[in-house]
Structure formats: structure tokens, C-alpha cells
């Protein structure tokens, strides 16, 4: 079986990866693709999701470094002064 997956650019920003992931999800939700194309898109989407998760982890580490005690404030409890 020949893989149709496209290599994901490791330097892709979170926003760009998320846009691509949303496009892939839209194509997959239609459900009218051949099996091989569906599998390739699923694989590419999984790689993009992994990249997005890694970018979010990196952002969290940056925020923790800014705070002296290493604690972050949950967004649901955060309020502007």
C-alpha cells in the first residue's frame, strides 16, 4: 500500500497548523473520499494535531518561565483588574 501522506513542516506555526487541521477535518466530515485518501488525510491530521499540542506545550513552558513560582492561573478563574 502506497502512503499518500504529505510531510508536515516542523516550523509550521500553531495557527497555520490549526487552519490546515480544520481543512482536513472538513474534508473528512464530508465522507465522500476514497479510502486511501481518507487514510492519508487522517494521518496528516494526526501529525498536525500532534504539532499543535507541541506548540501549546511550548507556550505553556514560556508562560511558566515568566512567572517566578512556576504557577499558572487557570483561564476560567482569571479576570482583568
Backbone torsions as a table, in degrees:
resi	resn	phi	psi	omega
1	UNK	NA	125.8	-178.5
2	UNK	-85.2	129.3	179.3
3	UNK	-79.0	135.3	179.3
4	UNK	-106.3	8.9	-175.0
5	UNK	-68.0	151.6	179.1
6	UNK	-106.0	137.6	178.7
7	UNK	-66.1	133.8	179.1
8	UNK	-87.8	131.9	177.6
9	UNK	-67.6	117.8	-178.1
10	UNK	-66.8	-14.3	179.6
11	UNK	-95.2	6.0	-179.2
12	UNK	-62.9	136.1	178.9
13	UNK	-72.8	163.3	177.3
14	UNK	-57.8	-47.9	-176.8
15	UNK	-62.0	-43.8	179.6
16	UNK	-65.6	-41.1	178.8
17	UNK	-65.2	-39.7	179.9
18	UNK	-65.5	-39.9	177.8
19	UNK	-62.1	-45.3	179.0
20	UNK	-63.1	-41.6	179.5
21	UNK	-62.5	-42.6	178.7
22	UNK	-63.9	-37.9	177.4
23	UNK	-64.2	-42.7	178.9
24	UNK	-63.8	-44.5	178.9
25	UNK	-60.1	-39.7	177.5
26	UNK	-61.1	-42.2	178.5
27	UNK	-65.9	-42.2	-179.0
28	UNK	-68.0	-35.0	-179.1
29	UNK	-66.6	-26.4	177.7
30	UNK	-64.2	-35.3	175.6
31	UNK	71.7	16.7	-177.1
32	UNK	-109.8	22.5	-177.8
33	UNK	-98.5	152.1	173.3
34	UNK	-64.2	155.7	-176.0
35	UNK	-54.7	-46.7	-178.1
36	UNK	-60.0	-42.1	-179.8
37	UNK	-69.3	-38.5	177.5
38	UNK	-61.2	-45.4	179.9
39	UNK	-64.6	-40.7	179.4
40	UNK	-64.9	-42.8	178.4
41	UNK	-65.5	-39.7	178.1
42	UNK	-61.2	-44.2	179.3
43	UNK	-62.3	-44.8	179.1
44	UNK	-64.3	-40.6	178.2
45	UNK	-63.2	-40.1	178.4
46	UNK	-63.4	-39.5	177.9
47	UNK	-66.1	-41.3	178.4
48	UNK	-65.8	-40.4	178.0
49	UNK	-62.3	-40.7	177.9
50	UNK	-63.5	-42.1	178.2
51	UNK	-63.3	-42.7	178.2
52	UNK	-61.1	-43.9	179.2
53	UNK	-62.3	-39.9	178.9
54	UNK	-65.3	-40.5	178.7
55	UNK	-64.1	-39.1	177.9
56	UNK	-66.7	-39.4	176.5
57	UNK	-62.0	-42.2	177.9
58	UNK	-61.2	-42.3	179.6
59	UNK	-64.1	-40.7	179.0
60	UNK	-63.0	-40.9	178.3
61	UNK	-63.1	-39.7	178.1
62	UNK	-62.9	-42.2	179.8
63	UNK	-64.5	-42.6	179.3
64	UNK	-61.5	-35.7	179.0
65	UNK	-67.5	-31.8	179.0
66	UNK	-69.2	-27.5	-177.1
67	UNK	-96.7	127.8	-174.8
68	UNK	-60.0	-36.3	-175.8
69	UNK	-92.4	1.1	179.3
70	UNK	74.8	6.6	-179.6
71	UNK	-96.7	146.2	175.1
72	UNK	-114.5	156.7	178.8
73	UNK	-95.9	124.4	177.8
74	UNK	-59.9	139.6	-177.3
75	UNK	-63.0	-33.4	-178.0
76	UNK	-69.4	-19.7	179.4
77	UNK	-105.5	0.6	-176.3
78	UNK	-85.3	136.7	177.7
79	UNK	-138.9	146.6	177.2
80	UNK	-72.2	144.7	179.0
81	UNK	-69.3	NA	NA
